Amino acid sequence: MIKKLAITLACAWASLTFADSPSEVLRASMVDKNQATLDRIEQDDVQAFCSKPRAERGDLDTMNAVRERAMAGIEHPADGVYLGDWVSGGEIANNGRGLQYSDNPADPNGGNCYACHQLDPREMAYGTLGPSLTNYGARGQSDVVVQYTWTKLWNTHAYNTCSHMPRFGAQGILTEQQLKDVMAYLLDPNSPVNQPMDAAD
Ligand code: HEC
């Protein structure tokens, strides 16, 4: 009984001590390792906003201000060309490596799209946190579709304030050329993403 009480008190003390500084708890239990450095624990404005319980996020204007800051930071391709090579885009979508302590920073990062999305309908392994993007190219290549897709990939929070998708452009995860290639993987009519399954598959 006494032992149980002591444990309960110790837990209560620990939670009181650390209650206001979760980043201190994380900091105390982690170390810098190669490119995975502890500055990643510092939240930026979107992360700080979206980490709050919904009831504490304030009114719609506050949420829109966060979203509009994301929209204001979007950078479009300098040469005005949005679509690259879908073959390379497929490799990027399939590659889940990059930015971890065990990855070589000299290697290109992947987009890890399949972790959350179905794309090529012949690919068996994919996550379902995000919607299926199979046949995404059926949307065509109008300016609206191209600009929307680029913006979504550059900084998803520009449309959905507390989106769970990584900010591939804004966070420097993918280069401009890699983003163009992923765009082609989504939108090019020849990309496997846009080839329906047939009896031969
Ligand atoms: C960690 C999970 C995650 C990863 C990784 C991810 N996404 Fe997403 N994505 C989402 C979620 C969740 C949504 C839907 C909610 C939203 O819009 O934020 C989404 C939405 C989208 C949309 C908009 C869909 C529509 O119908 O308009 C596109 C396009 C997209 N993702 C492309 C990609 C591409 C390309 C990659 C890889 C470079 C990728 N995503 C990686 C989670 C992810």
Boltz pocket constraint, residues with backbone or C-beta under 6 A from the ligand:
constraints:
  - pocket:
      binder: B
      contacts: [[A, 92], [A, 93], [A, 111], [A, 112], [A, 113], [A, 114], [A, 115], [A, 116], [A, 117], [A, 129], [A, 130], [A, 131], [A, 132], [A, 133], [A, 149], [A, 152], [A, 153], [A, 156], [A, 160], [A, 162], [A, 163], [A, 164], [A, 165], [A, 166], [A, 168], [A, 182], [A, 186]]
      max_distance: 6.0
